[in-house]
C-alpha cells in the first residue's frame, strides 16, 4: 500500500482579492512537480469567490469538469444555451468535449460563494459538449455515489471510468472500501475529521492511496467527506 497525505496548509494558494483559492494539484500560477495530478484526477480546487465577482467567459475542451457548491449560489452561463443558478448542495458536470465556453459568477451581492472544482481527464476526446446539474441527496452516515462513468448508475455522468462519492456523518461509522487493480483513491475532508487506514486527516486534508484492494475509513461525527476513485 502507498499512502500520500497532503495537509491543508501544504496546498497551493492564490489570493486575488475577489478570489481565494487552494489547490491540491498544480494549477494556474501554482506549480509543484510532485503534485501534477493523481492518475486521471488532475485538479481539485477549493475556491471562495467574493460577492458579485467571478470568472468571465472562458473556454475548456476535452475535460470532465465537476463543480460542487458548498456555500451560496453560482450563476452559470454557457455556449450550449444553459443559464442557471447552482445552489449549496448541488453539483454540475460539464463534459467539455471539443469545446465549451462558459462564465461563472457569485450570484449574491453580499455573501461569499464557496465551491470545489474537480477536473478529470476524459476518456473520449472531441465528443459533443454536454452539461448536467443535479441536487445531491445525501443520507446520513453513508457514502453516496454522486458522479459515475456508468450511465446506468442514475447519477451525474462523466466520460471516464471514475466515481465520486460524498458523505455526511453525525455519528462514528466504519467504512470498508474495496478498490480494483490499476485504480487509486483520493480522499478529501471537506469538514470534520476521519481516520483512513490508521492515518488521521482533518478539515481540507487529503490522502491518496494506491496498491491495495481495501481501504478502511473511520468516519467521525460532523464529517463531510469526498472520495474520488480514478484509473491511474
TALINRA-V819553 format. One line per field, one symbol per residue. phi: phi as a letter, one per 40 degrees, with the letter a starting at -180 (. if undefined). psi: psi as a letter, one per 40 degrees, with the letter a starting at -180 (. if undefined). burial: # if it has 9 or more other ideal C-beta (glycine too) atoms within 8 Angstrom, else .. Layout:
# TALINRA-V819553
phi: ???
psi: ???
burial: ???
This chain:
# TALINRA-V819553
phi: .bbbcbcdccccbabbgcbbbbbcbdafccbbccbbhbfccbabbbbbbcdgbibcdabbafacbbbbcbagbbcbaaccgcbabbbdgbbbbbccfciababbbccccbbcbbabbbbbcccbcgcccaaabbccccbdgbcbcbbacbcccfbdbbcacbbbbbabbbacacbbbcbccgbbbbbbccagaabbfgbcbbdgcbabbbfababbbbcbdgcbbbbbbbcc
psi: hhhhhhideeiiihhecehhihhdihhbehhheegfigbehdhhhhihhiheiahihiiiifihhhhhhehahhhhhieeehhihhiheiiihhhdbehihiihihdiediihhihhhhhhiegifihiiiihiihgihhfihhhdhiehdeefahhigigiihiihhheihhhhhhiiiieiihhhhhdiaiihhfehhiaheiihhhifiehhhhhhiiehhihhhhii.
burial: ..#.##.#..##.#....#.######...#.#..#.###############.##.....##.#######.######.#.......##..###########.#######...###########....#.###.##.#.#..#.#######.....######.########.....#.#.#...########.#####..#.##########....######.###########
